[in-house]
Structures are given as structure tokens and as C-alpha cells.
Amino acid sequence: MTDCVCLSPSQGSRKKVSRSAELLIELQEAQTDIDLGFLDRVDFLLRPRPAGGQEFRTAQGRPSEQVLIPRVSALCAEPPPVLGQPTSVRLTAPRAHLRLQFPVPDLRPALERTPWSQKAVRRETLRLECTDLCCRTELGASSRTEPVKYEATFTDLHGVYEDGVNPGVSCVRVTKAPDKTAAGRKNVTPK
């Protein structure tokens, strides 16, 4: 969409009315696995770029932002389009089960690293159970120099550390009301 120009009959002047878009995704009970190493690549793809693409070419030197799919150079030849309007994205779920997977760091030189599509994740995970989850972000609203803001709100959160071998260990609990059934129990930090 483009900006709308409105003429005021009494003043004979032009007003520029900017448009914005809102994307609302409402889920029922949801369950997902999230590879945390993927978040920096998504941020790079969603960030507005200048029309010349100069910043895109220099950013390709960073390990997580090189070639999106090996042997397909067309995907990295053009920068992502500049977002012409601010877009608000909001995702809600009354109950969400998130399993966070942590990437295995690849400290080899950039040319020897495996492609991002073949990156490995650690066996250990953090399982989060959220109530009344709401995730928000604004796309195209901020300048390229400002970081994109991601916001997540919830009423209750329970985190369980799992190593893939032993039973899960409760490591975090956040509630809006005291839990009377857990009196005297403490959450332990996994080692």
C-alpha cells in the first residue's frame, strides 16, 4: 500500500495520511519447538533494507546471514524489500507449550562452517508452559539502526529443564497468584 493524500476542502491543503497494517493470529492451545539459533536469521530477513542493497551485501559476511540455501545464489542476490508501512504482528494463545532448543556453536572459520539449514542443536532443552501468551512485534516501524522489539506477555509460566536422559527438572515458575500446593518446595537450578 502507499500513503494516502487527502485534500481538505476548506483549507485547500494536502494532508498525508500514513497507513499501517495489523496481523493478528489467534491460536487455541499451541505446541511448538523453537531453535533459538534461527531467531537471528529471521530478524535479518524481516529488517527493512535500503533500496540500493549496500547494507545487504556487507551483511552477508556474517556467519548466520551468508547464503540462505546452498547452490541457490538468487536468494542472496537481492536484498529483502523495504517495508513501506509499519506492520503490527500479534500472536495470542490461551495456553502454549514451547520447547526451546539451543544451537551448538560452530567456531570454525566462516568458509568451513556448515550451512544454517544443517545446524545442530544441543540435546538439552528448556520446556516452557505459558498461560495467556501474547507475542508482539512491529515490522517496518523503526529505523534500520534501532533493534526490533519483540515482546511476550503471559499470566503464568513454568519452565522445565530437560537433558534428554534424566527426568525434567523444574527450574522456573512465575505466577500471578501464590501456588498453595507448592508450599515449601523450591525450584532447583539444573547443573
C-alpha positions, 0 to 999 in steps of 0.5 A: 500500500502507499500513503494516502493524500487527502485534500481538505476542502476548506483549507485547500491543503494536502494532508498525508495520511500514513497507513499501517497494517495489523496481523493478528493470529489467534491460536487455541492451545499451541505446541511448538519447538523453537531453535533459538539459533534461527531467531537471528536469521529471521530478524535479518530477513524481516529488517527493512533494507535500503533500496540500493542493497549496500547494507545487504551485501556487507551483511552477508559476511556474517556467519548466520546471514551468508547464503540462505540455501546452498547452490541457490545464489538468487536468494542472496542476490537481492536484498529483502524489500523495504517495508513501506508501512509499519506492520503490527504482528500479534500472536495470542494463545490461551495456553502454549507449550514451547520447547526451546532448543539451543544451537551448538556453536560452530567456531570454525572459520566462516568458509568451513562452517556448515550451512544454517539449514544443517545446524545442530542443536544441543540435546538439552532443552528448556520446556516452557508452559505459558498461560495467556501468551501474547507475542508482539512485534512491529515490522517496518516501524523503526529505523534500520539502526534501532533493534526490533522489539519483540515482546511476550506477555503471559499470566503464568509460566513454568519452565522445565529443564530437560537433558534428554536422559534424566527426568525434567527438572523444574527450574522456573515458575512465575505466577500471578497468584501464590501456588498453595500446593507448592508450599515449601518446595523450591525450584532447583537450578539444573547443573 
